[in-house]
Amino acid sequence: MNGRNSDEIAADQVLSVTEGIEIQKRIAESSPAKQWHWMGNYGDVYGPVQVANGAGISAGEMLVQIMGNGLVASWMFY
């Protein structure tokens, strides 16, 4: 969980909710079993929450870390 696992998301990229949902759907379709996925950085705490809600991520299946630069890094289990 400490590294990026998707070549679609640059380490310094800030995602929109729409981009996050699209990436989550593509990764979920190609993964046979649930696992943790790096879901990128967002500009506020509402972005990853909206992605998780839009993708049907359940309670306990999302981790966020608020970085010193104001970005919100997120990982989701799907």
N, C-alpha and C positions, 0 to 999 in steps of 0.2 A: 504494500500500500504506500510505500514511501517513494515510488517512482512513477513516471508516466507510463501508461500502457497503451496509449492511443496516439498514433502518428498524426491523427487529425487535429490534435489540440497542441498548439505551441505553448511552451512553458510560460511565456509572457503575454499570451493572448487573453483578452477579456471577452467572454462569451455573452451573447444575448440569450434570453430564455428560449427563443425559437431555435437558435443554433444548438443549444444544450439538449433540447428535446429531440431534434433530428439526429444528433450524434448518438444519444442514448438508444434510440430506436435501431439504428444501424448496428451498433455494438451488440445489443440484446439479441438481434436476429442471427448474428454469427456466433454467439456463445452458447454451447450446449448446456452448461451448468452455471448456477449463480456464482458470481465472484465479485470482488471489489474492483471498481473501475475509477480511474482518475477522470473527473468530469470538468476540470478546468477552473479558471478563476472568474469570478463575477464581481461586479462593481458595488454590490450591496448584498445583504443577507436574503433579500426577497427573491433574487434570481435563482439560486440553487433550490430554494423551497418551491418555487413555481415549477421548475424542471421536475423535481421529485414528485410533486402532486400530479403533473401532467403525464408522467410516465408510470404512475401507479406504484411508486416506491413506498414501502410500508415503514412504520415506526421502527427505528433502530437500524435502518438500511441506508442512512446517510450520515456522513461526517463532514463537518466544515471547520475550517481554521481561519480566523480573521488575522490577516498578516499585518505587519507593521506599516505597510504602505497603503493600507485600506482595502486591498483586494480580499476577496473571500474565496479561499481554495476549497474545493469540494471533492468528495469521493462518494460513490453510490454503489450499493450491493444489488446486483440484478443478474 
